[in-house]
Amino acid sequence: MTAITLVRGDITEQHVDAIVNAANSSLLGGGGVDGAIHRKGGPAILADCRRLRASQYGKGLPTGRAVATTAGELDARWVIHTVGPVWQPDQDQSGLLASCYRESLRVARELGAATVAFPAISTGIFRWPLDDGARIAVRTVREEAGGSVTEVRFVLFDEAAYEAFETALAAAP
């Protein structure tokens, strides 16, 4: 069984096999979690991302998909990049958000990762409501974790995110 833990802190400080990056489709860095991972991980991550763009992801990584690169100078073996959906109140994109977690776990299992750290995907600049994002994240991880993955760690930057995930974890079956 996969343990699910919550940590309030900086995802770039985690000692895990794989850190999940809430990336933009370009894979070339950006703001928020994406920018922090690229800055702290150093140029090796960007170099891997550029290779991916030059090969199979010329138009960028599609929303809901995931792909791995080196972790560069992070205290991890890999970074798993996933592109979350932008919140649009008139469209149900919850399946795409769940796919980010599902696909990231699939990639983690293919890599043989035992410990995986996730941010709260799409809940920052992509404006996904925090409570709903936490519910989707926890539910999907509970359904999809397993195999080599023995721990999923949600690393939450502030108290509001931590509380939303704590509530979602307590409410999940």
C-alpha positions in Angstrom: 0.0 0.0 0.0 1.2 3.5 -0.9 1.5 6.0 2.0 0.2 9.5 1.4 1.8 12.2 3.4 1.5 16.0 3.5 4.3 18.4 3.9 4.2 22.2 4.2 7.3 23.5 2.4 9.3 23.9 -0.7 9.1 21.0 -3.2 12.7 21.7 -4.4 13.9 20.8 -0.9 12.5 17.3 -0.9 14.7 14.2 -0.9 12.6 11.8 -3.1 13.1 9.7 -6.2 10.9 11.9 -8.3 9.6 15.5 -8.0 6.6 16.3 -10.1 6.7 19.6 -11.8 3.6 21.6 -12.6 5.0 22.6 -16.0 3.7 24.6 -18.8 3.4 22.9 -22.2 6.7 24.5 -23.5 8.7 22.5 -20.9 11.1 25.4 -20.9 10.5 26.8 -17.4 8.1 29.4 -16.2 6.7 30.8 -12.9 5.6 29.2 -9.7 6.7 25.6 -9.1 8.0 25.3 -12.6 10.4 28.2 -12.3 11.6 27.1 -8.9 12.3 23.6 -10.1 14.2 24.9 -13.1 16.2 27.4 -11.1 17.2 25.1 -8.3 17.7 22.0 -10.6 20.0 23.9 -12.9 20.7 23.8 -16.6 20.6 20.0 -16.9 16.8 20.0 -16.6 16.4 22.6 -19.3 18.8 20.7 -21.5 16.7 17.6 -21.2 13.5 19.5 -21.8 15.0 21.0 -25.0 15.8 17.5 -26.2 12.3 16.4 -25.6 11.0 19.5 -27.5 13.3 18.7 -30.4 12.2 15.1 -30.6 8.6 13.9 -29.7 7.2 17.1 -28.2 7.8 19.7 -30.9 4.5 21.4 -30.2 4.8 21.0 -26.4 3.6 18.5 -23.9 -0.2 18.1 -24.1 -2.3 18.9 -21.0 -2.7 15.9 -18.8 0.4 14.1 -20.0 3.7 13.5 -18.2 7.3 13.0 -19.1 10.5 12.6 -17.1 13.9 14.3 -17.2 16.9 14.4 -15.0 16.6 16.2 -11.7 19.8 18.1 -12.2 21.0 19.5 -8.9 17.8 18.7 -7.0 17.9 16.0 -4.3 16.0 13.6 -6.5 16.7 11.3 -9.4 14.1 12.6 -11.8 11.7 15.4 -12.4 8.3 14.3 -13.9 6.8 17.2 -15.8 3.0 17.4 -16.2 0.8 20.1 -17.7 -2.3 20.9 -15.7 -5.4 22.5 -17.1 -6.2 26.1 -16.7 -9.4 26.5 -14.6 -12.4 27.5 -16.7 -15.7 27.6 -14.7 -17.8 26.9 -17.8 -15.8 23.7 -18.7 -15.4 20.4 -16.7 -11.7 19.7 -17.1 -11.4 17.6 -13.9 -10.5 14.6 -16.0 -7.5 16.4 -17.3 -6.4 17.3 -13.8 -6.8 13.7 -12.7 -4.8 12.6 -15.7 -1.8 14.8 -14.5 -1.6 12.7 -11.3 -2.4 9.4 -13.1 0.2 9.9 -15.8 2.8 11.2 -13.4 2.4 8.0 -11.3 2.6 5.9 -14.5 5.9 7.5 -15.4 7.1 7.1 -11.8 6.4 3.4 -11.9 8.1 3.0 -15.3 11.2 4.6 -13.8 11.0 2.4 -10.6 10.5 5.4 -8.3 9.5 4.6 -4.8 9.0 8.1 -3.4 7.2 10.9 -5.4 6.6 14.5 -4.4 3.6 16.3 -5.9 2.7 20.0 -5.8 -0.9 21.1 -5.9 -1.2 21.0 -9.7 -3.1 23.8 -11.4 -4.1 25.5 -8.1 -1.7 28.4 -8.5 -1.5 30.6 -11.6 -3.9 28.2 -13.4 -6.5 29.2 -10.8 -8.0 25.8 -10.1 -10.1 26.0 -6.9 -7.9 24.7 -4.1 -10.5 22.5 -2.4 -11.5 20.8 -5.6 -7.9 20.4 -6.8 -7.0 18.7 -3.5 -10.0 16.4 -3.7 -9.1 15.3 -7.3 -5.4 14.9 -6.4 -6.1 12.8 -3.3 -8.8 10.6 -5.0 -6.6 10.0 -8.1 -3.5 9.1 -6.1 -5.5 6.7 -3.9 -6.8 5.0 -7.0 -3.7 5.0 -9.0 -0.7 4.6 -6.7 1.0 1.3 -6.3 3.7 -0.8 -7.9 7.1 0.6 -7.1 5.6 3.8 -5.5 5.6 3.3 -1.7 5.1 7.0 -0.8 3.4 9.9 -2.4 4.1 13.2 -0.7 2.0 16.3 -1.4 4.3 19.2 -0.8 2.2 22.3 -0.2 3.6 25.8 -0.3 1.3 27.5 2.1 -1.1 26.9 5.0 -4.3 27.2 2.9 -3.1 24.5 0.5 -2.0 22.3 3.4 -5.4 22.6 5.0 -7.3 21.9 1.8 -5.2 18.7 1.3 -5.6 17.7 4.9 -9.4 18.0 4.6 -9.4 16.0 1.3 -7.2 13.3 2.8 -9.5 13.0 5.8 -12.6 12.8 3.6 -11.2 10.3 1.1 -12.3 6.6 1.6 
